[in-house]
Amino acid sequence: MDPLRTSSKGARGAEPDKEFVEFVRDERDYDREAFNRIAYARELLRMLKVRRRVALCVGAEKLRVEEGGIPGVGGKLPWAILQIPPDASRAHIALTIAQLARRERDPFLLDLMLRVRPA
């Protein structure tokens, strides 16, 4: 499905000869590219120096993050579980890890993360 598609059918009351753009977003961003998604996520976590324990596992249906904290010495020890489906895209993984690191608004960071190739 094309995420940006034009249509000559206008909204109710609109002129039929006008065009509009409809944005269609699939919550599940997937890709058929063959690469080790767990190794890619591990490399991004290392690169961003995420300050929490993160468990990586293969998820069944969609990319999912659970976060929490464990009461420990001097406060709570933060943790996260990142479930990555076998067809998740690099962009979706990278954006999720940037959000875990609280750096999703850093300029050009996502571009840099998409260029990472795990060893």
C-alpha positions as CSV (number, residue, x, y, z in Angstrom):
1,M,0.0,0.0,0.0
2,D,1.4,3.4,-1.0
3,P,1.6,5.6,2.2
4,L,1.0,8.7,0.2
5,R,-1.7,8.3,-2.4
6,T,-3.7,10.9,-4.2
7,S,-7.3,10.6,-4.8
8,S,-9.7,12.6,-6.8
9,K,-12.5,11.8,-4.4
10,G,-12.8,14.8,-2.1
11,A,-14.2,15.0,1.4
12,R,-17.9,15.6,1.7
13,G,-18.8,19.0,0.3
14,A,-15.4,19.3,-1.5
15,E,-15.2,20.0,-5.2
16,P,-14.8,16.8,-7.2
17,D,-12.0,18.2,-9.4
18,K,-9.7,18.9,-6.4
19,E,-7.1,16.4,-5.3
20,F,-6.1,15.6,-1.8
21,V,-3.4,13.5,-0.2
22,E,-4.4,10.7,2.2
23,F,-1.8,9.6,4.7
24,V,-2.0,5.9,5.5
25,R,0.2,4.6,8.4
26,D,0.7,1.0,9.2
27,E,1.5,0.5,12.9
28,R,3.6,-2.5,11.9
29,D,6.6,-1.4,10.0
30,Y,8.1,-4.5,8.4
31,D,10.8,-5.4,5.9
32,R,11.8,-8.5,4.1
33,E,15.6,-7.7,4.2
34,A,17.6,-10.6,5.7
35,F,19.8,-9.5,8.6
36,N,20.3,-10.4,12.2
37,R,17.8,-8.0,14.0
38,I,18.9,-8.9,17.5
39,A,22.6,-8.2,16.7
40,Y,21.6,-4.9,15.0
41,A,19.6,-3.9,18.1
42,R,22.5,-4.9,20.4
43,E,24.9,-2.8,18.3
44,L,22.6,0.2,18.5
45,L,22.2,-0.1,22.3
46,R,26.0,-0.3,22.6
47,M,26.4,2.7,20.3
48,L,23.9,4.9,22.2
49,K,25.1,3.7,25.6
50,V,21.6,3.1,26.9
51,R,21.6,3.3,30.7
52,R,19.3,0.5,31.6
53,R,19.3,-3.3,31.3
54,V,17.7,-4.3,28.1
55,A,16.6,-7.9,27.3
56,L,16.3,-8.5,23.6
57,C,14.1,-11.3,22.3
58,V,12.3,-12.4,19.1
59,G,8.7,-11.2,19.2
60,A,5.9,-12.9,17.3
61,E,3.8,-10.2,15.8
62,K,5.0,-6.6,16.3
63,L,7.9,-4.6,17.8
64,R,7.1,-4.2,21.5
65,V,8.8,-2.5,24.4
66,E,8.1,-3.0,28.1
67,E,9.9,-0.7,30.6
68,G,10.1,-0.7,34.4
69,G,12.3,-0.4,37.4
70,I,13.5,-2.7,40.2
71,P,13.9,-1.2,43.6
72,G,17.6,-1.4,44.3
73,V,20.4,0.3,46.2
74,G,20.1,4.1,45.7
75,G,16.8,4.0,43.8
76,K,15.3,2.0,41.0
77,L,17.3,0.0,38.5
78,P,15.7,0.6,35.1
79,W,15.1,-2.2,32.7
80,A,13.4,-2.8,29.4
81,I,12.3,-5.8,27.3
82,L,12.5,-5.3,23.6
83,Q,10.6,-7.9,21.5
84,I,11.6,-7.7,17.8
85,P,9.6,-9.6,15.2
86,P,11.6,-11.5,12.5
87,D,10.4,-9.0,9.8
88,A,10.9,-5.7,11.7
89,S,12.5,-2.9,9.6
90,R,15.9,-1.3,10.5
91,A,14.1,2.1,10.8
92,H,11.5,0.8,13.3
93,I,14.2,-0.9,15.4
94,A,16.4,2.2,15.3
95,L,13.6,4.6,16.3
96,T,12.5,2.3,19.1
97,I,16.0,2.2,20.5
98,A,16.4,6.0,20.2
99,Q,13.2,6.3,22.2
100,L,14.6,3.9,24.8
101,A,17.7,6.1,25.1
102,R,15.5,9.2,25.2
103,R,17.3,10.6,22.1
104,E,14.6,10.4,19.4
105,R,14.8,14.2,18.9
106,D,18.6,14.3,18.2
107,P,19.1,15.6,14.6
108,F,20.6,13.1,12.2
109,L,20.8,10.3,14.8
110,L,18.3,8.1,13.1
111,D,20.2,8.5,9.8
112,L,23.4,7.4,11.5
113,M,21.7,4.5,13.2
114,L,20.3,3.2,9.9
115,R,23.9,3.0,8.5
116,V,25.1,0.7,11.3
117,R,26.0,-2.8,10.2
118,P,26.8,-5.2,13.1
119,A,30.1,-7.1,12.9
